[in-house]
Amino acid sequence: MTEPPRDPGLQPERTRLAWRRTTLSATVAAVLAAKTTLHGGTSAVGVIACAACCVLWLGFLLVAHRRIRDLAVTGRPAALTPRQAAGAVLCTVAVALCAAALVV
């Protein structure tokens, strides 16, 4: 017995939009980190935390862009590899830690 073709509906679009929203949030965090560093006077710790935030943002942007591109090409991309998932989580948590370091 053959299975009917998969109808993904709007799921790929919702997933793509979720990646875009998360990327936008990370962008705002990186911009706020830069603003905080420049506004409060520059210190070595502030500059290092801001630079780390920007590097982590670029790493997350790379993972997110790859997933968005895969969703655009195929309606059903390959599963997120553990390495990519760990990279996205690491970047997110590290940006939060850098932001906390800047606020303190």
N, C-alpha and C positions, 0 to 999 in steps of 0.2 A: 504494500500500500504506500503510495507516495504522499508526502506531506505537502500541504499547500505552501506557496511561497511566503516567506516572512514579510509581514507588513510592519515596518518599524514605526509608522506613524510619525509623530513629531519628536520622538525620543532623540535622534541624532542632533536635531536643531536645539533642543533643550540642553543637551550635554555641551554643545558648542557654546551656547550662550552662558552656561555656568562657568566654563573655562574662561571666557572673556570677562565675566564679572569678577572672578577671582584674580585675574591678571590686573584688572583695573584697581582692585583693592590693594594689591601689592604695589602698584605704581603710586597710589596715593601714600602708602606707608613710606616708600622710598623718597618721595618728594617732601613729605613732612620731616623725615629724618634729615634731609639736606637743609631744610628751612630751620629746624631746631639747631643744627650745628652752626649755621651761619648767624643766626639771630642772637644766640646766647654768648657769643664770643667763641673764638676757635680754641680748642684744646686738643691735645694729642689723642686723648681717649675719644672725644667727639668726632674727630676726623676719621679715626680708625673705624669707629662704629658706623659712621655714615658711608664710608667706602665699602665696608662689609655689607651693609644694607643694599647698596647699589649692585655689588657683585652677585649677591644672592637673588636680587630682583632679576638680573639678567639670566641667571640659571633657571629660575622659575619661568621666565618668559620663553626660554628655549623649549622647555618641556611642554608648556601650554601651547605654544605655536605648532609644535610637532603634532599634538593631539588634535588641534583645530584643523590643521591641514589634512590629517588622516580622515577626520570626519567629513571634510568637504569632498574628498576624493571618493571615498566609499561610505555607504550608509552604515556599515558595520566594521569599524576598524578592529585591528588585532587588540587583544587584551593588553592593558597597561602592564609592562614588565615590572617585576619587583624593583629593579634598579631605578626605573623612571618614577615609580610610586614613592620609593624612598627618597629620591631626589626632590620631588615636589614637597613631601612632608618636611624634609630637612630644611629646605629653603623657607618654607612658611614658618616653622618654629624658630629658625635662626633670625629671620627678620623681626619676629615678635621680641626675641631676646635683645637684639640690637636696639630696637625702639625703646624697650624698657631701660636699657643702659643709657640712652640719650635723655630720657625723662628724668632719671635720678640725678 
